Every structure is written in structure tokens, then in C-alpha cells.
Amino acid sequence: MMMYLPAPDESLLVGVLRLVLRIPGSRSLKDRRRVVASLRDRVTVRHRAAFAEVGHLEAHDAAVVAITVVGNEARQLRARLDTIRSDIELTAEAHVSSVNVWILPMNGHDAS
């Protein structure tokens, strides 16, 4: 087991953006998956963020996605997540119907 020894100036934060997406015009799971995959590719390439589909997995016209970024300053993480959200809102293929944002400190007490 490795011991957690933080650097004196260490600050580890995780920013999470949760979006509920409505996908108008999607008539099948294949249509929905195409839209979500396109968003995933754009987010991971343009914004270097992790992307996961986390809900409405069997719905053909909706999806819940989570996008995460890691950094050491809450303001920068919030700005990155706001930029990602704006980018997604510009797409004509999916409409954002709900948004949640969390900035979580990772203090290392549970690290293994």
C-alpha cells in the first residue's frame, strides 16, 4: 500500500459537468448513439476532457452525459466546463435540458 504524501502546495480538484440532452429527430438508438458519439469526439478532442454517457441508455431521444476535467484551481475548472457547455449548446443535434456542475476537492484521504 502506498502512502499518500501531498506536496506542500498541492491542490487537486475535479470538475464535473452533468448534462441531460434531448435529441429531437432521433428515431432509434442508432440515431441517438451517433449524436452522442459525435459530441464525445468533439469534447475529448477540442477540450481534452473525459466524457461518459451515464443515463437514459435505452432512450432513443435523450441522454445523460458527464464530462470531467482535473486541475488545481476551481475558477479555471469552472471556466473550462462553461466553455464545454457552450460548445455543446451550439450543436443543432442535441438540446441541453438540464445542467449540473460540481467542483470536488480530492484531498487524498481515500487514495489507495
N, C-alpha and C positions, 0 to 999 in steps of 0.2 A: 504494500500500500504506500502510495506517495503522499508525502506531507505537503499541505498547501501553505506556501510561504509567499504572501503577496509582496510586491515591491513597495517601498515606502510611498511612492506616488501613484500606485496602481488604481485605476478606476475602470471597471468593466461593466458596461451596460448593454442590454439587448433591447432593441426597439422592435415592436410587433405591430403590424398593421393588419387588421382583420376586415375584410370586405365581403358583404353579401352582394352578389351580382345577379341581375336579371338579364336574361339573354333572349330578347324578342326575336321572333322569326325562327328560333331553333325548334325543329320538329322531331328531333331524335337525339339520343345520347351521343351519336357520332357528330352531329352538328355542334352540340354543347362542348364536347371534348376538343373539337377543332378550335373553337373560340378560346377556351381556357388554355390550351397548349400555345396558341399564338400570344396570349397575354404573358404566360410563363416565360416564353422565349424572350419577349421584349423586356420584361422586368429583369431577368437574370443577365442578359447581355448589356442593356443600357445602364442599369442601376447596380449591377453586381450585388444583388440581394438574393436571399434564399426564398423560394416560393413553394407553397404546398397547397393542394386542394384538400380541404378539411371537412366539407359538409355538402349536403344536397347531392351526394354522389350518384344517385339514381334519378334525379330530376332532369328533365330534358331542357328546362328553361331557366334554371337557377344554379348557382354555385356559391360556395363559401370558400374563400381563399385566405391564406395567411402568408404574409411577407415579413421577413425578418432581416435586420441589419445589426451589426455589432460595432461598438465604438466606445469612446471614453468620455463623451460629452453629450448630455441629454439634448441640448439645443440643436446640435448638428444632426443627431439621430432623428429628431422631430422634423427638421427641415428636409432630410432625405426622404422620410416617409411621406411628407406632404407633397414632395415632388413626384414620387411614385404614384400617389393617389391621383394627382392632377393628370399625369400621363395616361393612366388607366381611364379616367373620366373622359378623355378626349376621343376614345375609341367609339365608333358607331355600333360595334358589335355587342357591347355589354354596357349595361347601366348600373351604376353603383346605387344600391338602395339602402345600405346601412354601413356605417364605418365605426370601428373601434381602434384606438391607438393606446398602446401601453409602452412605457419605458421602464424596464425592470433592472434593478441593480443586482449584479451577481457578485455576492460577497465571498464566495468560496467556501462557506461553512459546510455545504453539502457536496463539495467536489470530492471525487474519488481518484 
